[in-house]
């Protein structure tokens, strides 16, 4: 049935809960995301096509059973979804997340939906190996005060922090020559999948990582942020040694009236580490973006990255602008 009854029903006039209706929900979901981002101080430009692309390529999530929508007098005020993943470090994470319209916060809707999501996670987890440690994880930005307050009331605790950084391209660039014997070449169509596979390998040493799936690869290929023509890739013969998956989010730049390029997905494979490769590719990327008319670049980094990435990025001029907090709660 489309209508859903929650275990601890709220007595709000006109409030109902229901299942996912398919593509007809996408415009309402995009509108809700837009309403939340202003209140929460989150910069994102999500339209209907962005929502549709995500739902074409879901992994470990069935929207018919793993989504919940809240309406008041037939108008969408909140929705949530849960999905799960097995990390390479040997734990399973269950991710409840969603959006609640600012006008309807503080009335118990968010708490009720999180409770329903956690119950759904327990049912999913019952079918997974009992020996695998299991955690719920939610990843708000530090400006999302309402969500952080809700999570802490529900027993979630910070497990890790990711720092978002910006670099002013008006500042001078440091010297960062390429190591001898390696070269940067334009990405050819046949290079894309090998780069994807090599990036999976390179990221396996990082915290909270799993290999990206084939479905996620397909989604990347469809994304407007898939811009291999501006990637910076260092090659040692026919072996990818290091890569930065550069892109420009044109919608975001237009909305926030800025000229920003992203230097994301930075990774170096083990045999080519400690050679200054990432530093060289970063400086090359920044120079490229400046020549393209950009005025700043941005990236995100695990604040406790064991490879010293945070220090590297500070060393080439990036500065912290905000943090994302990884909240976790052990599953019982």
Secondary structure as GFF3:
##gff-version 3
##sequence-region A 1 332
A	DSSP	beta_strand	3	4	.	.	.	ID=ss1
A	DSSP	beta_strand	15	18	.	.	.	ID=ss2
A	DSSP	three_ten_helix	23	25	.	.	.	ID=ss3
A	DSSP	alpha_helix	26	40	.	.	.	ID=ss4
A	DSSP	alpha_helix	48	56	.	.	.	ID=ss5
A	DSSP	alpha_helix	63	66	.	.	.	ID=ss6
A	DSSP	beta_strand	67	72	.	.	.	ID=ss7
A	DSSP	beta_strand	75	86	.	.	.	ID=ss8
A	DSSP	beta_strand	91	100	.	.	.	ID=ss9
A	DSSP	three_ten_helix	102	104	.	.	.	ID=ss10
A	DSSP	alpha_helix	109	125	.	.	.	ID=ss11
A	DSSP	beta_strand	133	138	.	.	.	ID=ss12
A	DSSP	alpha_helix	145	153	.	.	.	ID=ss13
A	DSSP	beta_strand	157	168	.	.	.	ID=ss14
A	DSSP	beta_strand	183	184	.	.	.	ID=ss15
A	DSSP	three_ten_helix	189	191	.	.	.	ID=ss16
A	DSSP	alpha_helix	192	202	.	.	.	ID=ss17
A	DSSP	three_ten_helix	203	205	.	.	.	ID=ss18
A	DSSP	alpha_helix	214	222	.	.	.	ID=ss19
A	DSSP	three_ten_helix	228	230	.	.	.	ID=ss20
A	DSSP	beta_strand	232	236	.	.	.	ID=ss21
A	DSSP	beta_strand	239	247	.	.	.	ID=ss22
A	DSSP	alpha_helix	250	256	.	.	.	ID=ss23
A	DSSP	beta_strand	260	268	.	.	.	ID=ss24
A	DSSP	three_ten_helix	270	272	.	.	.	ID=ss25
A	DSSP	alpha_helix	277	291	.	.	.	ID=ss26
A	DSSP	beta_strand	296	302	.	.	.	ID=ss27
A	DSSP	alpha_helix	309	315	.	.	.	ID=ss28
A	DSSP	beta_strand	319	330	.	.	.	ID=ss29
###
